[in-house]
Amino acid sequence: MQNVRRREWMLAVILAAVAGGLDAIGFLDLGGYFVSFMSGNTTRMSAEVVDVGWGVAWHAVGLVGLFFVGAVGGSILAHYRDGRVTVLAASTLLIALAAVLDLWSAVPFPPILIVAVAMGVMNATFLRDGEVAIGVTYMTGTLVKAAQRLGMALMGGPRWLWIRYLSLWAALAVGSLLGAWAYSAWGYGALWPVVAVMVGTTAVVWRHRRQRIHD
């Protein structure tokens, strides 16, 4: 992350907060399942298979599958036109679709499931050479890197690099807190502020990258 520009870092912080908010909304709406934390869903799936059988475990399996499909789609979209803007726009549209479908009572499935696809797509925002350079929807590895960089700093290495990693975890934590609060107050309406943030973020990224091309 030492080679990540400040603009990219700020974008990653914003997206981590968005992911945290959406994961909290999904967790509360789905009764303990996640829309972006697939490690948690995998652990729950395995525990439910042993405890109660596949009749319940398929919920976690379905969410993992939706996230996987989104990740595949994101990797493809990242190569279309301006990849980063395309990925952000697609993620935004999917989140907005979930919010709109909540207004239609005839939808036969929880609209929040669409957000799991959006989270998979969003992970392609920082795709480089086919690999994710910055993860924005999962933080275990990022938290480990923050601890490792702090250890290096204590031994004379780069003094403040660990803060960048820790800030992503903090952004996800704050986003989760806000998402849980918003869901408790507005239910699915909590998705609309997230949509607004994503629209604004996508517009700013598009404008910056457009200016850079013309300069």
C-alpha positions as CSV (number, residue, x, y, z in Angstrom):
1,M,0.0,0.0,0.0
2,Q,3.0,2.3,0.2
3,N,2.7,2.7,-3.6
4,V,-1.0,3.6,-3.4
5,R,-1.7,7.3,-4.2
6,R,-3.6,9.4,-1.7
7,R,-6.7,9.5,-3.9
8,E,-6.8,5.8,-4.2
9,W,-6.4,5.4,-0.5
10,M,-9.3,7.8,0.2
11,L,-11.5,5.9,-2.3
12,A,-10.6,2.7,-0.6
13,V,-11.6,4.2,2.8
14,I,-14.9,5.3,1.4
15,L,-15.7,1.9,-0.1
16,A,-14.7,0.1,3.0
17,A,-17.1,2.2,5.0
18,V,-19.8,1.5,2.4
19,A,-19.1,-2.2,2.6
20,G,-19.3,-2.1,6.3
21,G,-22.6,-0.3,6.2
22,L,-24.1,-2.7,3.7
23,D,-22.8,-5.8,5.6
24,A,-24.5,-4.6,8.8
25,I,-27.7,-3.9,7.0
26,G,-27.6,-7.4,5.4
27,F,-26.7,-9.0,8.7
28,L,-29.7,-7.6,10.4
29,D,-32.1,-8.1,7.5
30,L,-31.0,-11.7,6.9
31,G,-30.8,-12.7,10.6
32,G,-27.1,-13.2,10.9
33,Y,-25.8,-13.8,7.4
34,F,-23.4,-11.5,5.6
35,V,-23.5,-9.8,2.1
36,S,-19.8,-9.2,1.9
37,F,-18.0,-11.3,4.6
38,M,-17.9,-14.6,2.9
39,S,-15.6,-16.2,5.5
40,G,-18.3,-15.7,8.1
41,N,-20.9,-17.2,5.8
42,T,-18.7,-20.2,5.1
43,T,-18.1,-20.8,8.8
44,R,-21.9,-20.5,9.5
45,M,-22.6,-22.9,6.5
46,S,-20.3,-25.6,7.9
47,A,-21.6,-25.2,11.4
48,E,-25.3,-25.4,10.3
49,V,-24.6,-28.5,8.2
50,V,-23.5,-30.3,11.3
51,D,-26.0,-28.7,13.7
52,V,-29.2,-28.6,11.7
53,G,-28.5,-30.0,8.2
54,W,-28.5,-28.6,4.7
55,G,-32.1,-27.4,5.0
56,V,-30.8,-24.2,6.7
57,A,-27.2,-24.2,5.5
58,W,-28.2,-23.4,1.9
59,H,-28.9,-19.8,2.9
60,A,-25.1,-19.3,3.4
61,V,-24.3,-21.3,0.3
62,G,-26.6,-19.1,-1.8
63,L,-25.0,-15.9,-0.5
64,V,-21.5,-17.2,-1.2
65,G,-22.7,-18.1,-4.7
66,L,-24.1,-14.6,-5.3
67,F,-21.0,-13.0,-4.1
68,F,-18.9,-15.2,-6.4
69,V,-21.0,-14.4,-9.4
70,G,-20.6,-10.7,-8.6
71,A,-16.8,-11.1,-8.3
72,V,-16.7,-12.8,-11.7
73,G,-18.8,-10.0,-13.2
74,G,-16.6,-7.4,-11.6
75,S,-13.4,-8.9,-13.1
76,I,-15.1,-8.7,-16.5
77,L,-16.4,-5.2,-16.1
78,A,-12.9,-4.0,-14.9
79,H,-11.8,-4.5,-18.5
80,Y,-14.6,-2.6,-20.1
81,R,-14.1,1.1,-21.0
82,D,-12.7,2.8,-17.9
83,G,-12.7,-0.3,-15.7
84,R,-12.8,1.4,-12.3
85,V,-15.6,3.7,-13.2
86,T,-17.5,0.8,-14.8
87,V,-17.1,-1.3,-11.7
88,L,-18.3,1.5,-9.4
89,A,-21.2,2.3,-11.6
90,A,-22.3,-1.3,-11.7
91,S,-22.0,-1.7,-7.9
92,T,-24.1,1.5,-7.5
93,L,-26.8,0.4,-9.9
94,L,-27.1,-3.0,-8.1
95,I,-27.4,-1.4,-4.7
96,A,-30.0,1.1,-6.1
97,L,-31.9,-1.9,-7.6
98,A,-32.1,-3.5,-4.2
99,A,-33.5,-0.3,-2.7
100,V,-36.1,0.1,-5.5
101,L,-37.2,-3.5,-5.3
102,D,-38.0,-3.1,-1.6
103,L,-40.8,-0.7,-2.7
104,W,-42.4,-3.5,-4.7
105,S,-44.2,-6.0,-2.4
106,A,-44.4,-8.7,-5.1
107,V,-40.6,-9.4,-5.1
108,P,-40.3,-13.2,-4.2
109,F,-36.9,-12.9,-2.6
110,P,-35.2,-10.5,-0.1
111,P,-33.8,-7.6,-2.2
112,I,-30.8,-7.4,0.0
113,L,-29.5,-10.5,-1.8
114,I,-28.7,-8.3,-4.8
115,V,-26.3,-6.4,-2.6
116,A,-24.2,-9.6,-2.2
117,V,-23.7,-9.5,-5.9
118,A,-22.8,-5.8,-5.7
119,M,-20.2,-6.5,-3.1
120,G,-18.6,-9.1,-5.3
121,V,-18.5,-6.6,-8.1
122,M,-17.0,-3.9,-5.9
123,N,-14.0,-6.0,-5.1
124,A,-12.8,-5.4,-8.7
125,T,-12.4,-1.6,-8.0
126,F,-8.7,-2.0,-7.4
127,L,-8.0,-4.9,-9.8
128,R,-4.4,-4.9,-11.1
129,D,-2.9,-7.6,-13.3
130,G,-5.9,-9.9,-12.4
131,E,-5.3,-9.5,-8.7
132,V,-7.1,-7.4,-6.1
133,A,-4.6,-4.7,-5.0
134,I,-6.8,-3.4,-2.1
135,G,-9.6,-5.4,-0.5
136,V,-12.5,-3.2,0.6
137,T,-15.1,-5.8,1.8
138,Y,-12.9,-8.0,4.0
139,M,-10.4,-6.8,6.6
140,T,-8.8,-9.8,8.4
141,G,-5.7,-9.6,6.1
142,T,-5.7,-5.8,6.3
143,L,-5.7,-5.9,10.0
144,V,-2.8,-8.4,10.0
145,K,-0.9,-6.2,7.7
146,A,-1.5,-3.2,10.0
147,A,-0.1,-5.2,12.9
148,Q,2.9,-6.4,10.9
149,R,3.7,-2.8,9.7
150,L,3.4,-1.6,13.3
151,G,5.9,-4.2,14.3
152,M,8.3,-3.1,11.5
153,A,7.8,0.5,12.6
154,L,8.9,-0.4,16.1
155,M,12.0,-1.9,14.7
156,G,12.9,1.2,12.7
157,G,10.9,0.6,9.5
158,P,8.4,3.1,7.9
159,R,6.8,4.9,10.8
160,W,3.3,5.5,9.8
161,L,2.5,3.0,7.0
162,W,0.5,0.8,9.5
163,I,-2.0,3.6,9.9
164,R,-3.1,3.3,6.3
165,Y,-4.0,-0.3,6.8
166,L,-5.7,0.3,10.1
167,S,-7.7,3.2,8.7
168,L,-9.4,0.7,6.3
169,W,-10.5,-1.5,9.1
170,A,-11.7,1.6,11.1
171,A,-13.7,2.8,8.1
172,L,-15.4,-0.6,7.8
173,A,-16.1,-0.6,11.5
174,V,-17.6,2.9,11.4
175,G,-19.6,2.1,8.3
176,S,-21.0,-1.0,10.0
177,L,-22.1,1.1,13.0
178,L,-23.8,3.6,10.8
179,G,-25.4,0.9,8.7
180,A,-26.8,-0.8,11.8
181,W,-28.2,2.4,13.1
182,A,-29.7,3.4,9.8
183,Y,-31.4,0.0,9.4
184,S,-32.8,0.1,12.9
185,A,-34.3,3.5,12.0
186,W,-35.4,3.1,8.4
187,G,-35.2,-0.5,7.5
188,Y,-34.4,-1.0,3.8
189,G,-34.5,2.8,3.5
190,A,-31.0,2.7,4.9
191,L,-29.9,1.7,1.4
192,W,-30.7,5.1,-0.1
193,P,-27.9,7.1,1.7
194,V,-25.5,4.4,0.6
195,V,-26.7,4.8,-3.0
196,A,-26.2,8.6,-2.7
197,V,-22.6,8.1,-1.4
198,M,-21.8,5.7,-4.2
199,V,-23.3,8.0,-6.9
200,G,-21.2,10.9,-5.6
201,T,-18.1,8.7,-5.3
202,T,-18.5,7.3,-8.8
203,A,-19.0,10.8,-10.3
204,V,-15.9,12.2,-8.6
205,V,-13.7,9.2,-9.8
206,W,-15.1,9.6,-13.3
207,R,-14.4,13.3,-13.4
208,H,-10.8,12.9,-12.0
209,R,-9.9,10.1,-14.4
210,R,-11.4,12.1,-17.3
211,Q,-9.3,15.1,-16.4
212,R,-6.2,13.0,-16.1
213,I,-6.7,11.6,-19.6
214,H,-7.1,15.2,-21.1
215,D,-4.1,16.7,-19.2
